[in-house]
Amino acid sequence: MPRYSDNIYTAVGFRSSEPDGSLKIIEIFGLPGQRIKNEQVVVTSKTQSFFDNLIVRKLFRQSYRIKNCDFKSLKIWLYDTEVNNKDRGYAIPEIDNRDLVIPSNVPYSNLKQIYVLDNNLKGDEYQEWRSIAEELFAPLFSGFLAPPEAPEIIAENPLFKAVGSFFEPLDPYGKMKQNLLFNSLIIQID
């Protein structure tokens, strides 16, 4: 397995097309990138589409539906809890016991938890913020259910390959979900 620091990571910003929603910007940090000829780092269109469909669009839609959701922008870091920070290849915010932890409510999801950074609210304001955050972010877990991998002996069978390619349109991100570089998200609400 390659070290994370050997890879190139970048950030991508997404802007809402929904004119009436309060959530306007989502930035995702830690996306795997590629260096192109002029030394610029880019994200492949399939990777960008993966995050746009499984995270960004869901959050823009969901935030519009939640009463009292006044979040303006989100910063989201992809986070693998099993990798040391020095081996990660990009910086993440520090997590502490004041942050909200939302555990997965979906068995077998490859996304295990979401950490929402502390906002320093107290009492009723905190309870409302927490309720909105849980309602907004919990639906993300269902998007990270990966189709089961076939045993290697079966996967190499030409018949299985043909059948597998037939079903690929049902979940075009199936392979990406099986090979995630993260198991958690860290989210900062602005």
PyMOL commands that place a pseudoatom at each C-alpha (Angstrom):
pseudoatom trace, name=CA, resn=MET, resi=1, chain=A, elem=C, hetatm=0, pos=[0.000, 0.000, 0.000]
pseudoatom trace, name=CA, resn=PRO, resi=2, chain=A, elem=C, hetatm=0, pos=[1.509, 3.377, -0.962]
pseudoatom trace, name=CA, resn=ARG, resi=3, chain=A, elem=C, hetatm=0, pos=[2.153, 5.978, 1.687]
pseudoatom trace, name=CA, resn=TYR, resi=4, chain=A, elem=C, hetatm=0, pos=[-0.367, 8.768, 1.604]
pseudoatom trace, name=CA, resn=SER, resi=5, chain=A, elem=C, hetatm=0, pos=[2.373, 11.414, 1.440]
pseudoatom trace, name=CA, resn=ASP, resi=6, chain=A, elem=C, hetatm=0, pos=[3.524, 9.951, -1.924]
pseudoatom trace, name=CA, resn=ASN, resi=7, chain=A, elem=C, hetatm=0, pos=[0.219, 11.044, -3.453]
pseudoatom trace, name=CA, resn=ILE, resi=8, chain=A, elem=C, hetatm=0, pos=[-0.889, 14.524, -4.490]
pseudoatom trace, name=CA, resn=TYR, resi=9, chain=A, elem=C, hetatm=0, pos=[-3.911, 16.041, -2.749]
pseudoatom trace, name=CA, resn=THR, resi=10, chain=A, elem=C, hetatm=0, pos=[-5.854, 19.161, -3.522]
pseudoatom trace, name=CA, resn=ALA, resi=11, chain=A, elem=C, hetatm=0, pos=[-9.084, 20.999, -2.710]
pseudoatom trace, name=CA, resn=VAL, resi=12, chain=A, elem=C, hetatm=0, pos=[-12.111, 21.730, -4.868]
pseudoatom trace, name=CA, resn=GLY, resi=13, chain=A, elem=C, hetatm=0, pos=[-14.810, 24.306, -4.260]
pseudoatom trace, name=CA, resn=PHE, resi=14, chain=A, elem=C, hetatm=0, pos=[-18.434, 23.835, -5.285]
pseudoatom trace, name=CA, resn=ARG, resi=15, chain=A, elem=C, hetatm=0, pos=[-21.038, 26.575, -5.583]
pseudoatom trace, name=CA, resn=SER, resi=16, chain=A, elem=C, hetatm=0, pos=[-24.768, 26.000, -5.166]
pseudoatom trace, name=CA, resn=SER, resi=17, chain=A, elem=C, hetatm=0, pos=[-27.029, 26.548, -8.158]
pseudoatom trace, name=CA, resn=GLU, resi=18, chain=A, elem=C, hetatm=0, pos=[-30.023, 26.846, -5.795]
pseudoatom trace, name=CA, resn=PRO, resi=19, chain=A, elem=C, hetatm=0, pos=[-30.830, 30.588, -5.565]
pseudoatom trace, name=CA, resn=ASP, resi=20, chain=A, elem=C, hetatm=0, pos=[-33.048, 30.305, -2.480]
pseudoatom trace, name=CA, resn=GLY, resi=21, chain=A, elem=C, hetatm=0, pos=[-30.871, 28.149, -0.213]
pseudoatom trace, name=CA, resn=SER, resi=22, chain=A, elem=C, hetatm=0, pos=[-28.598, 29.690, 2.416]
pseudoatom trace, name=CA, resn=LEU, resi=23, chain=A, elem=C, hetatm=0, pos=[-25.793, 27.132, 1.881]
pseudoatom trace, name=CA, resn=LYS, resi=24, chain=A, elem=C, hetatm=0, pos=[-23.819, 28.555, -1.041]
pseudoatom trace, name=CA, resn=ILE, resi=25, chain=A, elem=C, hetatm=0, pos=[-20.287, 27.088, -0.944]
pseudoatom trace, name=CA, resn=ILE, resi=26, chain=A, elem=C, hetatm=0, pos=[-18.794, 23.695, -0.109]
pseudoatom trace, name=CA, resn=GLU, resi=27, chain=A, elem=C, hetatm=0, pos=[-15.036, 23.125, -0.209]
pseudoatom trace, name=CA, resn=ILE, resi=28, chain=A, elem=C, hetatm=0, pos=[-13.623, 19.597, -0.034]
pseudoatom trace, name=CA, resn=PHE, resi=29, chain=A, elem=C, hetatm=0, pos=[-9.991, 19.106, 1.038]
pseudoatom trace, name=CA, resn=GLY, resi=30, chain=A, elem=C, hetatm=0, pos=[-7.833, 16.023, 0.542]
pseudoatom trace, name=CA, resn=LEU, resi=31, chain=A, elem=C, hetatm=0, pos=[-9.057, 15.040, -2.909]
pseudoatom trace, name=CA, resn=PRO, resi=32, chain=A, elem=C, hetatm=0, pos=[-6.599, 12.867, -4.833]
pseudoatom trace, name=CA, resn=GLY, resi=33, chain=A, elem=C, hetatm=0, pos=[-5.123, 14.942, -7.646]
pseudoatom trace, name=CA, resn=GLN, resi=34, chain=A, elem=C, hetatm=0, pos=[-2.903, 14.630, -10.667]
pseudoatom trace, name=CA, resn=ARG, resi=35, chain=A, elem=C, hetatm=0, pos=[-0.095, 16.936, -11.742]
pseudoatom trace, name=CA, resn=ILE, resi=36, chain=A, elem=C, hetatm=0, pos=[-0.442, 18.117, -15.349]
pseudoatom trace, name=CA, resn=LYS, resi=37, chain=A, elem=C, hetatm=0, pos=[2.161, 19.546, -17.719]
pseudoatom trace, name=CA, resn=ASN, resi=38, chain=A, elem=C, hetatm=0, pos=[2.347, 23.036, -16.226]
pseudoatom trace, name=CA, resn=GLU, resi=39, chain=A, elem=C, hetatm=0, pos=[2.749, 21.636, -12.669]
pseudoatom trace, name=CA, resn=GLN, resi=40, chain=A, elem=C, hetatm=0, pos=[-0.873, 22.482, -11.885]
pseudoatom trace, name=CA, resn=VAL, resi=41, chain=A, elem=C, hetatm=0, pos=[-2.735, 19.919, -9.763]
pseudoatom trace, name=CA, resn=VAL, resi=42, chain=A, elem=C, hetatm=0, pos=[-6.159, 18.859, -11.019]
pseudoatom trace, name=CA, resn=VAL, resi=43, chain=A, elem=C, hetatm=0, pos=[-8.845, 16.381, -10.004]
pseudoatom trace, name=CA, resn=THR, resi=44, chain=A, elem=C, hetatm=0, pos=[-10.142, 13.930, -12.594]
pseudoatom trace, name=CA, resn=SER, resi=45, chain=A, elem=C, hetatm=0, pos=[-13.672, 14.515, -13.808]
pseudoatom trace, name=CA, resn=LYS, resi=46, chain=A, elem=C, hetatm=0, pos=[-14.765, 11.113, -12.421]
pseudoatom trace, name=CA, resn=THR, resi=47, chain=A, elem=C, hetatm=0, pos=[-13.388, 11.988, -8.947]
pseudoatom trace, name=CA, resn=GLN, resi=48, chain=A, elem=C, hetatm=0, pos=[-15.038, 15.407, -9.019]
pseudoatom trace, name=CA, resn=SER, resi=49, chain=A, elem=C, hetatm=0, pos=[-18.304, 13.850, -10.157]
pseudoatom trace, name=CA, resn=PHE, resi=50, chain=A, elem=C, hetatm=0, pos=[-18.071, 11.227, -7.361]
pseudoatom trace, name=CA, resn=PHE, resi=51, chain=A, elem=C, hetatm=0, pos=[-17.845, 13.891, -4.643]
pseudoatom trace, name=CA, resn=ASP, resi=52, chain=A, elem=C, hetatm=0, pos=[-20.353, 16.167, -6.347]
pseudoatom trace, name=CA, resn=ASN, resi=53, chain=A, elem=C, hetatm=0, pos=[-22.974, 13.392, -6.503]
pseudoatom trace, name=CA, resn=LEU, resi=54, chain=A, elem=C, hetatm=0, pos=[-22.340, 11.674, -3.152]
pseudoatom trace, name=CA, resn=ILE, resi=55, chain=A, elem=C, hetatm=0, pos=[-21.695, 14.702, -0.940]
pseudoatom trace, name=CA, resn=VAL, resi=56, chain=A, elem=C, hetatm=0, pos=[-22.106, 18.154, -2.464]
pseudoatom trace, name=CA, resn=ARG, resi=57, chain=A, elem=C, hetatm=0, pos=[-25.480, 17.938, -4.234]
pseudoatom trace, name=CA, resn=LYS, resi=58, chain=A, elem=C, hetatm=0, pos=[-26.978, 15.994, -1.326]
pseudoatom trace, name=CA, resn=LEU, resi=59, chain=A, elem=C, hetatm=0, pos=[-25.909, 18.697, 1.122]
pseudoatom trace, name=CA, resn=PHE, resi=60, chain=A, elem=C, hetatm=0, pos=[-27.144, 21.591, -1.017]
pseudoatom trace, name=CA, resn=ARG, resi=61, chain=A, elem=C, hetatm=0, pos=[-30.539, 19.877, -1.473]
pseudoatom trace, name=CA, resn=GLN, resi=62, chain=A, elem=C, hetatm=0, pos=[-30.851, 18.749, 2.133]
pseudoatom trace, name=CA, resn=SER, resi=63, chain=A, elem=C, hetatm=0, pos=[-29.904, 22.164, 3.561]
pseudoatom trace, name=CA, resn=TYR, resi=64, chain=A, elem=C, hetatm=0, pos=[-32.653, 23.787, 1.517]
pseudoatom trace, name=CA, resn=ARG, resi=65, chain=A, elem=C, hetatm=0, pos=[-35.225, 21.364, 2.984]
pseudoatom trace, name=CA, resn=ILE, resi=66, chain=A, elem=C, hetatm=0, pos=[-34.250, 21.806, 6.642]
pseudoatom trace, name=CA, resn=LYS, resi=67, chain=A, elem=C, hetatm=0, pos=[-36.151, 24.483, 8.480]
pseudoatom trace, name=CA, resn=ASN, resi=68, chain=A, elem=C, hetatm=0, pos=[-33.841, 26.973, 10.248]
pseudoatom trace, name=CA, resn=CYS, resi=69, chain=A, elem=C, hetatm=0, pos=[-30.705, 25.744, 8.437]
pseudoatom trace, name=CA, resn=ASP, resi=70, chain=A, elem=C, hetatm=0, pos=[-28.764, 28.970, 7.986]
pseudoatom trace, name=CA, resn=PHE, resi=71, chain=A, elem=C, hetatm=0, pos=[-25.328, 27.471, 7.261]
pseudoatom trace, name=CA, resn=LYS, resi=72, chain=A, elem=C, hetatm=0, pos=[-23.599, 29.594, 4.606]
pseudoatom trace, name=CA, resn=SER, resi=73, chain=A, elem=C, hetatm=0, pos=[-20.552, 27.499, 3.725]
pseudoatom trace, name=CA, resn=LEU, resi=74, chain=A, elem=C, hetatm=0, pos=[-18.916, 24.195, 4.642]
pseudoatom trace, name=CA, resn=LYS, resi=75, chain=A, elem=C, hetatm=0, pos=[-15.316, 23.051, 4.629]
pseudoatom trace, name=CA, resn=ILE, resi=76, chain=A, elem=C, hetatm=0, pos=[-15.008, 19.266, 4.457]
pseudoatom trace, name=CA, resn=TRP, resi=77, chain=A, elem=C, hetatm=0, pos=[-11.793, 17.296, 4.973]
pseudoatom trace, name=CA, resn=LEU, resi=78, chain=A, elem=C, hetatm=0, pos=[-11.525, 13.659, 3.906]
pseudoatom trace, name=CA, resn=TYR, resi=79, chain=A, elem=C, hetatm=0, pos=[-10.171, 11.817, 6.939]
pseudoatom trace, name=CA, resn=ASP, resi=80, chain=A, elem=C, hetatm=0, pos=[-8.866, 8.293, 7.400]
pseudoatom trace, name=CA, resn=THR, resi=81, chain=A, elem=C, hetatm=0, pos=[-8.795, 7.527, 11.134]
pseudoatom trace, name=CA, resn=GLU, resi=82, chain=A, elem=C, hetatm=0, pos=[-6.230, 4.757, 10.574]
pseudoatom trace, name=CA, resn=VAL, resi=83, chain=A, elem=C, hetatm=0, pos=[-3.537, 7.013, 9.039]
pseudoatom trace, name=CA, resn=ASN, resi=84, chain=A, elem=C, hetatm=0, pos=[-1.090, 9.046, 11.141]
pseudoatom trace, name=CA, resn=ASN, resi=85, chain=A, elem=C, hetatm=0, pos=[-1.238, 12.777, 10.441]
pseudoatom trace, name=CA, resn=LYS, resi=86, chain=A, elem=C, hetatm=0, pos=[2.441, 12.829, 9.394]
pseudoatom trace, name=CA, resn=ASP, resi=87, chain=A, elem=C, hetatm=0, pos=[1.676, 10.233, 6.702]
pseudoatom trace, name=CA, resn=ARG, resi=88, chain=A, elem=C, hetatm=0, pos=[-1.518, 11.876, 5.453]
pseudoatom trace, name=CA, resn=GLY, resi=89, chain=A, elem=C, hetatm=0, pos=[-0.080, 14.228, 2.803]
pseudoatom trace, name=CA, resn=TYR, resi=90, chain=A, elem=C, hetatm=0, pos=[-2.347, 17.155, 3.700]
pseudoatom trace, name=CA, resn=ALA, resi=91, chain=A, elem=C, hetatm=0, pos=[-3.302, 19.057, 6.853]
pseudoatom trace, name=CA, resn=ILE, resi=92, chain=A, elem=C, hetatm=0, pos=[-6.534, 18.445, 8.733]
pseudoatom trace, name=CA, resn=PRO, resi=93, chain=A, elem=C, hetatm=0, pos=[-8.054, 20.368, 11.641]
pseudoatom trace, name=CA, resn=GLU, resi=94, chain=A, elem=C, hetatm=0, pos=[-7.517, 18.971, 15.106]
pseudoatom trace, name=CA, resn=ILE, resi=95, chain=A, elem=C, hetatm=0, pos=[-10.457, 17.051, 16.567]
pseudoatom trace, name=CA, resn=ASP, resi=96, chain=A, elem=C, hetatm=0, pos=[-11.218, 17.296, 20.288]
pseudoatom trace, name=CA, resn=ASN, resi=97, chain=A, elem=C, hetatm=0, pos=[-13.931, 16.214, 22.720]
pseudoatom trace, name=CA, resn=ARG, resi=98, chain=A, elem=C, hetatm=0, pos=[-16.006, 19.387, 22.140]
pseudoatom trace, name=CA, resn=ASP, resi=99, chain=A, elem=C, hetatm=0, pos=[-16.638, 18.445, 18.499]
pseudoatom trace, name=CA, resn=LEU, resi=100, chain=A, elem=C, hetatm=0, pos=[-19.861, 16.728, 17.487]
pseudoatom trace, name=CA, resn=VAL, resi=101, chain=A, elem=C, hetatm=0, pos=[-19.397, 13.124, 16.368]
pseudoatom trace, name=CA, resn=ILE, resi=102, chain=A, elem=C, hetatm=0, pos=[-22.121, 11.664, 14.155]
pseudoatom trace, name=CA, resn=PRO, resi=103, chain=A, elem=C, hetatm=0, pos=[-21.673, 7.886, 13.867]
pseudoatom trace, name=CA, resn=SER, resi=104, chain=A, elem=C, hetatm=0, pos=[-22.907, 6.058, 10.786]
pseudoatom trace, name=CA, resn=ASN, resi=105, chain=A, elem=C, hetatm=0, pos=[-26.561, 5.081, 10.955]
pseudoatom trace, name=CA, resn=VAL, resi=106, chain=A, elem=C, hetatm=0, pos=[-26.140, 2.751, 7.950]
pseudoatom trace, name=CA, resn=PRO, resi=107, chain=A, elem=C, hetatm=0, pos=[-24.679, -0.735, 8.485]
pseudoatom trace, name=CA, resn=TYR, resi=108, chain=A, elem=C, hetatm=0, pos=[-21.817, -1.559, 6.073]
pseudoatom trace, name=CA, resn=SER, resi=109, chain=A, elem=C, hetatm=0, pos=[-21.315, 2.047, 4.984]
pseudoatom trace, name=CA, resn=ASN, resi=110, chain=A, elem=C, hetatm=0, pos=[-17.659, 2.743, 4.215]
pseudoatom trace, name=CA, resn=LEU, resi=111, chain=A, elem=C, hetatm=0, pos=[-18.178, 6.191, 5.737]
pseudoatom trace, name=CA, resn=LYS, resi=112, chain=A, elem=C, hetatm=0, pos=[-18.005, 5.445, 9.478]
pseudoatom trace, name=CA, resn=GLN, resi=113, chain=A, elem=C, hetatm=0, pos=[-18.428, 8.832, 11.166]
pseudoatom trace, name=CA, resn=ILE, resi=114, chain=A, elem=C, hetatm=0, pos=[-18.606, 12.561, 10.612]
pseudoatom trace, name=CA, resn=TYR, resi=115, chain=A, elem=C, hetatm=0, pos=[-16.883, 15.019, 12.935]
pseudoatom trace, name=CA, resn=VAL, resi=116, chain=A, elem=C, hetatm=0, pos=[-18.437, 18.485, 13.039]
pseudoatom trace, name=CA, resn=LEU, resi=117, chain=A, elem=C, hetatm=0, pos=[-16.046, 21.019, 14.530]
pseudoatom trace, name=CA, resn=ASP, resi=118, chain=A, elem=C, hetatm=0, pos=[-17.150, 22.811, 17.689]
pseudoatom trace, name=CA, resn=ASN, resi=119, chain=A, elem=C, hetatm=0, pos=[-18.955, 26.093, 17.156]
pseudoatom trace, name=CA, resn=ASN, resi=120, chain=A, elem=C, hetatm=0, pos=[-18.866, 27.385, 20.778]
pseudoatom trace, name=CA, resn=LEU, resi=121, chain=A, elem=C, hetatm=0, pos=[-22.655, 27.520, 21.085]
pseudoatom trace, name=CA, resn=LYS, resi=122, chain=A, elem=C, hetatm=0, pos=[-24.306, 26.663, 24.401]
pseudoatom trace, name=CA, resn=GLY, resi=123, chain=A, elem=C, hetatm=0, pos=[-27.708, 25.571, 25.694]
pseudoatom trace, name=CA, resn=ASP, resi=124, chain=A, elem=C, hetatm=0, pos=[-30.714, 25.765, 23.376]
pseudoatom trace, name=CA, resn=GLU, resi=125, chain=A, elem=C, hetatm=0, pos=[-28.688, 27.309, 20.539]
pseudoatom trace, name=CA, resn=TYR, resi=126, chain=A, elem=C, hetatm=0, pos=[-26.317, 24.330, 20.639]
pseudoatom trace, name=CA, resn=GLN, resi=127, chain=A, elem=C, hetatm=0, pos=[-29.195, 21.820, 20.701]
pseudoatom trace, name=CA, resn=GLU, resi=128, chain=A, elem=C, hetatm=0, pos=[-30.786, 23.413, 17.618]
pseudoatom trace, name=CA, resn=TRP, resi=129, chain=A, elem=C, hetatm=0, pos=[-27.403, 23.564, 15.812]
pseudoatom trace, name=CA, resn=ARG, resi=130, chain=A, elem=C, hetatm=0, pos=[-26.732, 19.922, 16.674]
pseudoatom trace, name=CA, resn=SER, resi=131, chain=A, elem=C, hetatm=0, pos=[-30.166, 18.833, 15.465]
pseudoatom trace, name=CA, resn=ILE, resi=132, chain=A, elem=C, hetatm=0, pos=[-29.707, 20.679, 12.153]
pseudoatom trace, name=CA, resn=ALA, resi=133, chain=A, elem=C, hetatm=0, pos=[-26.174, 19.270, 11.701]
pseudoatom trace, name=CA, resn=GLU, resi=134, chain=A, elem=C, hetatm=0, pos=[-27.318, 15.699, 12.337]
pseudoatom trace, name=CA, resn=GLU, resi=135, chain=A, elem=C, hetatm=0, pos=[-30.274, 16.062, 9.957]
pseudoatom trace, name=CA, resn=LEU, resi=136, chain=A, elem=C, hetatm=0, pos=[-28.048, 17.590, 7.274]
pseudoatom trace, name=CA, resn=PHE, resi=137, chain=A, elem=C, hetatm=0, pos=[-25.090, 15.195, 7.455]
pseudoatom trace, name=CA, resn=ALA, resi=138, chain=A, elem=C, hetatm=0, pos=[-26.586, 11.795, 8.451]
pseudoatom trace, name=CA, resn=PRO, resi=139, chain=A, elem=C, hetatm=0, pos=[-28.028, 11.116, 4.947]
pseudoatom trace, name=CA, resn=LEU, resi=140, chain=A, elem=C, hetatm=0, pos=[-24.467, 11.054, 3.552]
pseudoatom trace, name=CA, resn=PHE, resi=141, chain=A, elem=C, hetatm=0, pos=[-23.779, 7.629, 5.076]
pseudoatom trace, name=CA, resn=SER, resi=142, chain=A, elem=C, hetatm=0, pos=[-26.172, 5.822, 2.725]
pseudoatom trace, name=CA, resn=GLY, resi=143, chain=A, elem=C, hetatm=0, pos=[-24.231, 7.027, -0.320]
pseudoatom trace, name=CA, resn=PHE, resi=144, chain=A, elem=C, hetatm=0, pos=[-21.121, 5.104, 0.717]
pseudoatom trace, name=CA, resn=LEU, resi=145, chain=A, elem=C, hetatm=0, pos=[-22.498, 1.578, 0.599]
pseudoatom trace, name=CA, resn=ALA, resi=146, chain=A, elem=C, hetatm=0, pos=[-20.113, -0.298, -1.663]
pseudoatom trace, name=CA, resn=PRO, resi=147, chain=A, elem=C, hetatm=0, pos=[-21.187, -3.261, -3.723]
pseudoatom trace, name=CA, resn=PRO, resi=148, chain=A, elem=C, hetatm=0, pos=[-19.498, -6.431, -2.467]
pseudoatom trace, name=CA, resn=GLU, resi=149, chain=A, elem=C, hetatm=0, pos=[-16.259, -7.432, -4.129]
pseudoatom trace, name=CA, resn=ALA, resi=150, chain=A, elem=C, hetatm=0, pos=[-16.244, -10.782, -5.875]
pseudoatom trace, name=CA, resn=PRO, resi=151, chain=A, elem=C, hetatm=0, pos=[-13.626, -13.302, -4.766]
pseudoatom trace, name=CA, resn=GLU, resi=152, chain=A, elem=C, hetatm=0, pos=[-10.530, -13.101, -6.975]
pseudoatom trace, name=CA, resn=ILE, resi=153, chain=A, elem=C, hetatm=0, pos=[-11.069, -16.532, -8.503]
pseudoatom trace, name=CA, resn=ILE, resi=154, chain=A, elem=C, hetatm=0, pos=[-14.536, -15.494, -9.685]
pseudoatom trace, name=CA, resn=ALA, resi=155, chain=A, elem=C, hetatm=0, pos=[-13.569, -11.924, -10.614]
pseudoatom trace, name=CA, resn=GLU, resi=156, chain=A, elem=C, hetatm=0, pos=[-11.040, -13.198, -13.178]
pseudoatom trace, name=CA, resn=ASN, resi=157, chain=A, elem=C, hetatm=0, pos=[-13.634, -15.356, -14.939]
pseudoatom trace, name=CA, resn=PRO, resi=158, chain=A, elem=C, hetatm=0, pos=[-14.482, -13.804, -18.373]
pseudoatom trace, name=CA, resn=LEU, resi=159, chain=A, elem=C, hetatm=0, pos=[-18.175, -14.549, -17.878]
pseudoatom trace, name=CA, resn=PHE, resi=160, chain=A, elem=C, hetatm=0, pos=[-18.194, -12.686, -14.548]
pseudoatom trace, name=CA, resn=LYS, resi=161, chain=A, elem=C, hetatm=0, pos=[-16.366, -9.730, -16.136]
pseudoatom trace, name=CA, resn=ALA, resi=162, chain=A, elem=C, hetatm=0, pos=[-19.033, -9.524, -18.831]
pseudoatom trace, name=CA, resn=VAL, resi=163, chain=A, elem=C, hetatm=0, pos=[-21.879, -9.702, -16.304]
pseudoatom trace, name=CA, resn=GLY, resi=164, chain=A, elem=C, hetatm=0, pos=[-20.113, -7.230, -13.996]
pseudoatom trace, name=CA, resn=SER, resi=165, chain=A, elem=C, hetatm=0, pos=[-19.701, -4.680, -16.778]
pseudoatom trace, name=CA, resn=PHE, resi=166, chain=A, elem=C, hetatm=0, pos=[-23.404, -5.083, -17.579]
pseudoatom trace, name=CA, resn=PHE, resi=167, chain=A, elem=C, hetatm=0, pos=[-24.328, -4.053, -14.001]
pseudoatom trace, name=CA, resn=GLU, resi=168, chain=A, elem=C, hetatm=0, pos=[-21.751, -1.250, -13.702]
pseudoatom trace, name=CA, resn=PRO, resi=169, chain=A, elem=C, hetatm=0, pos=[-24.217, 1.480, -14.784]
pseudoatom trace, name=CA, resn=LEU, resi=170, chain=A, elem=C, hetatm=0, pos=[-26.322, 0.646, -11.699]
pseudoatom trace, name=CA, resn=ASP, resi=171, chain=A, elem=C, hetatm=0, pos=[-23.517, 2.023, -9.515]
pseudoatom trace, name=CA, resn=PRO, resi=172, chain=A, elem=C, hetatm=0, pos=[-20.889, 3.797, -11.603]
pseudoatom trace, name=CA, resn=TYR, resi=173, chain=A, elem=C, hetatm=0, pos=[-18.960, 4.618, -8.415]
pseudoatom trace, name=CA, resn=GLY, resi=174, chain=A, elem=C, hetatm=0, pos=[-18.917, 1.056, -7.027]
pseudoatom trace, name=CA, resn=LYS, resi=175, chain=A, elem=C, hetatm=0, pos=[-15.145, 0.552, -7.407]
pseudoatom trace, name=CA, resn=MET, resi=176, chain=A, elem=C, hetatm=0, pos=[-14.423, 3.993, -5.940]
pseudoatom trace, name=CA, resn=LYS, resi=177, chain=A, elem=C, hetatm=0, pos=[-16.610, 3.216, -2.920]
pseudoatom trace, name=CA, resn=GLN, resi=178, chain=A, elem=C, hetatm=0, pos=[-14.728, -0.052, -2.369]
pseudoatom trace, name=CA, resn=ASN, resi=179, chain=A, elem=C, hetatm=0, pos=[-11.347, 1.725, -2.440]
pseudoatom trace, name=CA, resn=LEU, resi=180, chain=A, elem=C, hetatm=0, pos=[-11.994, 4.909, -0.447]
pseudoatom trace, name=CA, resn=LEU, resi=181, chain=A, elem=C, hetatm=0, pos=[-8.960, 6.795, 0.862]
pseudoatom trace, name=CA, resn=PHE, resi=182, chain=A, elem=C, hetatm=0, pos=[-11.021, 7.961, 3.858]
pseudoatom trace, name=CA, resn=ASN, resi=183, chain=A, elem=C, hetatm=0, pos=[-13.486, 6.531, 6.363]
pseudoatom trace, name=CA, resn=SER, resi=184, chain=A, elem=C, hetatm=0, pos=[-14.629, 9.780, 7.978]
pseudoatom trace, name=CA, resn=LEU, resi=185, chain=A, elem=C, hetatm=0, pos=[-15.292, 13.427, 7.251]
pseudoatom trace, name=CA, resn=ILE, resi=186, chain=A, elem=C, hetatm=0, pos=[-14.330, 16.489, 9.281]
pseudoatom trace, name=CA, resn=ILE, resi=187, chain=A, elem=C, hetatm=0, pos=[-16.703, 19.387, 8.677]
pseudoatom trace, name=CA, resn=GLN, resi=188, chain=A, elem=C, hetatm=0, pos=[-16.400, 23.041, 9.620]
pseudoatom trace, name=CA, resn=ILE, resi=189, chain=A, elem=C, hetatm=0, pos=[-19.585, 25.084, 9.367]
pseudoatom trace, name=CA, resn=ASP, resi=190, chain=A, elem=C, hetatm=0, pos=[-19.255, 28.799, 8.571]
for i in range(1, 190): cmd.bond("trace and resi %d" % i, "trace and resi %d" % (i + 1))
show_as sticks, trace
zoom trace
